[in-house]
Amino acid sequence: MAPALAALGELAEELRGNPEALLTLLRELEALHRDVQDGPFRQSLPENRQKLFTLLQLSLIHISE
């Protein structure tokens, strides 16, 4: 995932000074966010509360590191 994020950062830098193109990039990223959230992410969530709680705890630990 890191190479893709780096490429997006580079693209944003290349578009600096071009607000229309940056706005398009942001809209495309938002559409991708919605697609991932509504599709693969939701389908991957645990089905019970305990497993979901464990997943959330692990993600918080990862963020704080």
DSSP file with accessible surface (Angstrom, degrees, kcal/mol):
  #  RESIDUE AA STRUCTURE BP1 BP2  ACC     N-H-->O    O-->H-N    N-H-->O    O-->H-N    TCO  KAPPA ALPHA  PHI   PSI    X-CA   Y-CA   Z-CA
    1    1 A M     >        0   0  178      0, 0.0     4,-2.3     0, 0.0     5,-0.2   0.000 360.0 360.0 360.0 -32.2    0.0    0.0    0.0
    2    2 A A  H  >  +     0   0   73      1,-0.2     4,-2.7     2,-0.2     5,-0.2   0.886 360.0  51.9 -57.3 -43.0    2.9    2.4    0.7
    3    3 A P  H  > S+     0   0  103      0, 0.0     4,-2.4     0, 0.0    -1,-0.2   0.908 110.2  49.1 -62.2 -38.2    3.9    2.7   -3.0
    4    4 A A  H  > S+     0   0   60      2,-0.2     4,-2.2     1,-0.2    -2,-0.2   0.920 112.5  47.4 -66.3 -41.8    0.4    3.6   -4.0
    5    5 A L  H  X S+     0   0  104     -4,-2.3     4,-2.3     2,-0.2    -1,-0.2   0.904 111.7  50.7 -65.9 -39.7    0.1    6.2   -1.3
    6    6 A A  H  X S+     0   0   50     -4,-2.7     4,-2.6    -5,-0.2    -2,-0.2   0.912 108.9  51.7 -62.9 -41.3    3.5    7.6   -2.2
    7    7 A A  H  X S+     0   0   52     -4,-2.4     4,-2.5     1,-0.2    -2,-0.2   0.905 109.3  50.1 -63.3 -39.2    2.4    7.8   -5.9
    8    8 A L  H  X S+     0   0   60     -4,-2.2     4,-2.4     2,-0.2    -1,-0.2   0.899 110.0  50.5 -66.4 -38.7   -0.8    9.7   -4.8
    9    9 A G  H  X S+     0   0   39     -4,-2.3     4,-2.1     2,-0.2    -2,-0.2   0.916 111.0  48.8 -63.2 -41.7    1.3   12.1   -2.8
   10   10 A E  H  X S+     0   0  120     -4,-2.6     4,-2.5     2,-0.2    -2,-0.2   0.905 110.0  51.9 -64.2 -41.4    3.6   12.7   -5.8
   11   11 A L  H  X S+     0   0   62     -4,-2.5     4,-1.8     1,-0.2    -2,-0.2   0.928 107.9  51.6 -61.0 -44.2    0.6   13.2   -8.0
   12   12 A A  H  < S+     0   0   34     -4,-2.4     4,-0.4     1,-0.2    -1,-0.2   0.911 110.0  49.7 -60.1 -40.9   -0.8   15.8   -5.6
   13   13 A E  H >< S+     0   0  109     -4,-2.1     3,-1.2     1,-0.2    -1,-0.2   0.906 108.7  52.3 -64.4 -41.1    2.6   17.6   -5.6
   14   14 A E  H 3< S+     0   0  147     -4,-2.5    -1,-0.2     1,-0.3    -2,-0.2   0.824 110.1  49.9 -62.7 -30.4    2.6   17.6   -9.5
   15   15 A L  T >< S+     0   0   36     -4,-1.8     3,-2.4    -5,-0.2     7,-0.3   0.455  79.4 132.2 -89.3  -0.2   -0.9   19.1   -9.4
   16   16 A R  T <  S+     0   0  169     -3,-1.2    -3,-0.1    -4,-0.4    -4,-0.0  -0.225  73.1  25.6 -53.5 134.5    0.1   21.9   -7.0
   17   17 A G  T 3  S+     0   0   75      1,-0.1    -1,-0.3     2,-0.0    -2,-0.1   0.411 101.6  94.0  89.8  -3.7   -1.1   25.2   -8.3
   18   18 A N    <>  +     0   0   67     -3,-2.4     4,-2.4     1,-0.1     3,-0.2  -0.752  48.1 175.9-120.7  81.7   -3.9   23.5  -10.3
   19   19 A P  H  > S+     0   0   85      0, 0.0     4,-2.5     0, 0.0     5,-0.2   0.833  77.5  56.1 -60.7 -32.5   -6.9   23.6   -8.0
   20   20 A E  H  > S+     0   0  136      2,-0.2     4,-2.1     1,-0.2     5,-0.1   0.937 110.6  43.8 -65.1 -44.4   -9.3   22.1  -10.6
   21   21 A A  H  > S+     0   0   23     -3,-0.2     4,-2.5     2,-0.2    -1,-0.2   0.895 113.7  51.2 -67.9 -38.0   -7.1   19.0  -11.0
   22   22 A L  H  X S+     0   0   50     -4,-2.4     4,-2.7    -7,-0.3    -2,-0.2   0.896 108.6  51.7 -65.9 -38.2   -6.6   18.7   -7.2
   23   23 A L  H  X S+     0   0   80     -4,-2.5     4,-2.6    -5,-0.2    -2,-0.2   0.921 109.4  50.0 -63.8 -41.0  -10.3   18.9   -6.7
   24   24 A T  H  X S+     0   0   76     -4,-2.1     4,-2.5     2,-0.2    -2,-0.2   0.926 110.1  50.8 -61.8 -43.8  -10.8   16.2   -9.2
   25   25 A L  H  X S+     0   0   25     -4,-2.5     4,-2.5     1,-0.2    -2,-0.2   0.935 110.8  48.7 -58.9 -46.3   -8.2   14.1   -7.4
   26   26 A L  H  X S+     0   0  110     -4,-2.7     4,-2.4     1,-0.2    -1,-0.2   0.901 110.7  50.3 -62.3 -39.9  -10.0   14.6   -4.1
   27   27 A R  H  X S+     0   0  160     -4,-2.6     4,-2.3     2,-0.2    -1,-0.2   0.902 111.1  48.9 -65.3 -39.6  -13.3   13.7   -5.6
   28   28 A E  H  X S+     0   0  127     -4,-2.5     4,-2.4     2,-0.2    -2,-0.2   0.900 111.3  49.5 -66.2 -40.4  -11.8   10.5   -7.0
   29   29 A L  H  X S+     0   0   61     -4,-2.5     4,-2.6     2,-0.2    -2,-0.2   0.900 110.4  50.7 -64.8 -39.9  -10.3    9.6   -3.7
   30   30 A E  H  X S+     0   0   90     -4,-2.4     4,-2.4     2,-0.2    -2,-0.2   0.909 109.7  50.2 -64.4 -41.0  -13.6   10.2   -1.9
   31   31 A A  H  X S+     0   0   25     -4,-2.3     4,-2.4     2,-0.2    -2,-0.2   0.921 111.5  48.5 -63.5 -41.4  -15.4    7.9   -4.4
   32   32 A L  H  X S+     0   0   98     -4,-2.4     4,-2.8     2,-0.2     5,-0.3   0.924 109.2  53.8 -63.2 -42.4  -12.8    5.2   -3.8
   33   33 A H  H  X S+     0   0  101     -4,-2.6     4,-2.8     1,-0.2     5,-0.2   0.935 110.2  46.5 -56.8 -47.8  -13.1    5.7   -0.1
   34   34 A R  H  X S+     0   0  116     -4,-2.4     4,-3.0     1,-0.2     5,-0.2   0.912 111.8  51.3 -62.4 -42.5  -16.9    5.2   -0.3
   35   35 A D  H  X S+     0   0  108     -4,-2.4     4,-1.5     2,-0.2    -2,-0.2   0.922 114.0  43.1 -62.3 -43.0  -16.5    2.1   -2.6
   36   36 A V  H  <>S+     0   0   70     -4,-2.8     5,-2.7     2,-0.2     6,-0.5   0.929 116.2  48.4 -68.2 -43.5  -14.0    0.5   -0.2
   37   37 A Q  I  <>S+     0   0   69     -4,-2.8     5,-1.1    -5,-0.3    -2,-0.2   0.930 117.3  40.1 -62.8 -46.0  -16.1    1.4    2.9
   38   38 A D  I  <5S+     0   0   91     -4,-3.0    -1,-0.2    -5,-0.2    -2,-0.2   0.698 128.5  26.6 -80.2 -18.1  -19.4    0.1    1.4
   39   39 A G  I  X5S+     0   0   15     -4,-1.5     4,-2.4    -5,-0.2     5,-0.2   0.644 127.6  13.8-108.3 -98.3  -17.9   -3.0   -0.2
   40   40 A P  I  >5S+     0   0   75      0, 0.0     4,-1.2     0, 0.0    -3,-0.2   0.847 125.8  51.9 -56.7 -38.9  -14.8   -4.8    0.9
   41   41 A F  I >><S+     0   0  105     -5,-2.7     4,-0.8     2,-0.2     3,-0.8   0.971 113.1  42.0 -64.7 -53.3  -14.5   -3.1    4.3
   42   42 A R  H >4<S+     0   0  134     -5,-1.1     3,-0.7    -6,-0.5    -1,-0.2   0.883 114.2  52.8 -61.6 -37.2  -18.1   -3.8    5.4
   43   43 A Q  H 3< S+     0   0  158     -4,-2.4    -1,-0.3     1,-0.2    -2,-0.2   0.746 109.0  51.7 -69.6 -21.1  -17.9   -7.3    4.1
   44   44 A S  H << S+     0   0   95     -4,-1.2    -1,-0.2    -3,-0.8    -2,-0.2   0.541  83.3 110.9 -92.4  -9.9  -14.8   -7.9    6.1
   45   45 A L  S << S-     0   0   55     -4,-0.8     7,-0.1    -3,-0.7     6,-0.0  -0.379  78.4-101.3 -67.0 144.3  -16.1   -6.8    9.4
   46   46 A P        -     0   0   40      0, 0.0    -1,-0.1     0, 0.0    -2,-0.1  -0.271  23.1-133.5 -60.9 153.0  -16.6   -9.4   12.1
   47   47 A E  S    S+     0   0  200     -3,-0.1     2,-0.3     4,-0.0    -2,-0.1   0.643  82.7  56.4 -87.4 -15.3  -20.1  -10.6   12.6
   48   48 A N  S  > S-     0   0   71      1,-0.1     4,-2.0     0, 0.0     5,-0.2  -0.846  82.4-120.4-120.7 159.6  -20.2  -10.5   16.4
   49   49 A R  H  > S+     0   0  227     -2,-0.3     4,-2.9     1,-0.2     5,-0.2   0.849 108.4  55.6 -63.3 -39.3  -19.5   -7.6   18.8
   50   50 A Q  H  > S+     0   0  125      2,-0.2     4,-2.3     1,-0.2    -1,-0.2   0.936 110.4  44.9 -63.2 -45.0  -16.6   -9.3   20.6
   51   51 A K  H  > S+     0   0  130      2,-0.2     4,-2.3     1,-0.2    -1,-0.2   0.891 113.8  50.6 -66.3 -37.2  -14.6   -9.9   17.5
   52   52 A L  H  X S+     0   0   62     -4,-2.0     4,-2.6     2,-0.2    -2,-0.2   0.933 109.7  50.5 -65.2 -43.3  -15.4   -6.3   16.3
   53   53 A F  H  X S+     0   0  108     -4,-2.9     4,-2.5     1,-0.2    -2,-0.2   0.923 110.6  49.6 -59.9 -43.9  -14.2   -4.9   19.7
   54   54 A T  H  X S+     0   0   56     -4,-2.3     4,-2.5     2,-0.2    -1,-0.2   0.925 110.1  50.8 -61.9 -43.8  -11.0   -6.9   19.4
   55   55 A L  H  X S+     0   0   73     -4,-2.3     4,-2.3     1,-0.2    -2,-0.2   0.930 111.1  48.3 -59.7 -45.4  -10.4   -5.6   15.9
   56   56 A L  H  X S+     0   0   90     -4,-2.6     4,-2.1     1,-0.2    -1,-0.2   0.901 110.5  51.2 -64.4 -39.7  -10.9   -2.0   17.0
   57   57 A Q  H  X S+     0   0   90     -4,-2.5     4,-2.1     1,-0.2    -1,-0.2   0.930 110.5  48.9 -62.4 -44.8   -8.6   -2.5   20.0
   58   58 A L  H  X S+     0   0  108     -4,-2.5     4,-2.2     1,-0.2    -2,-0.2   0.887 109.9  51.5 -63.5 -37.6   -5.9   -3.9   17.7
   59   59 A S  H  X S+     0   0   47     -4,-2.3     4,-2.1     1,-0.2    -1,-0.2   0.893 109.1  50.7 -68.6 -34.5   -6.3   -1.0   15.2
   60   60 A L  H  X S+     0   0  114     -4,-2.1     4,-2.0     2,-0.2    -1,-0.2   0.891 109.3  50.7 -68.3 -37.9   -5.9    1.5   18.1
   61   61 A I  H  X S+     0   0   90     -4,-2.1     4,-0.9     2,-0.2    -2,-0.2   0.935 110.5  49.9 -63.7 -43.4   -2.8   -0.2   19.3
   62   62 A H  H >< S+     0   0  138     -4,-2.2     3,-0.6     1,-0.2    -2,-0.2   0.903 110.0  50.5 -62.4 -41.1   -1.4   -0.1   15.7
   63   63 A I  H 3< S+     0   0  129     -4,-2.1    -1,-0.2     1,-0.2    -2,-0.2   0.898 108.4  52.1 -66.6 -37.5   -2.2    3.7   15.4
   64   64 A S  H 3<        0   0   98     -4,-2.0    -1,-0.2    -5,-0.1    -2,-0.2   0.641 360.0 360.0 -77.3 -11.4   -0.5    4.6   18.7
   65   65 A E    <<        0   0  172     -4,-0.9    -3,-0.0    -3,-0.6    -4,-0.0  -0.246 360.0 360.0 -79.9 360.0    2.8    2.8   17.7
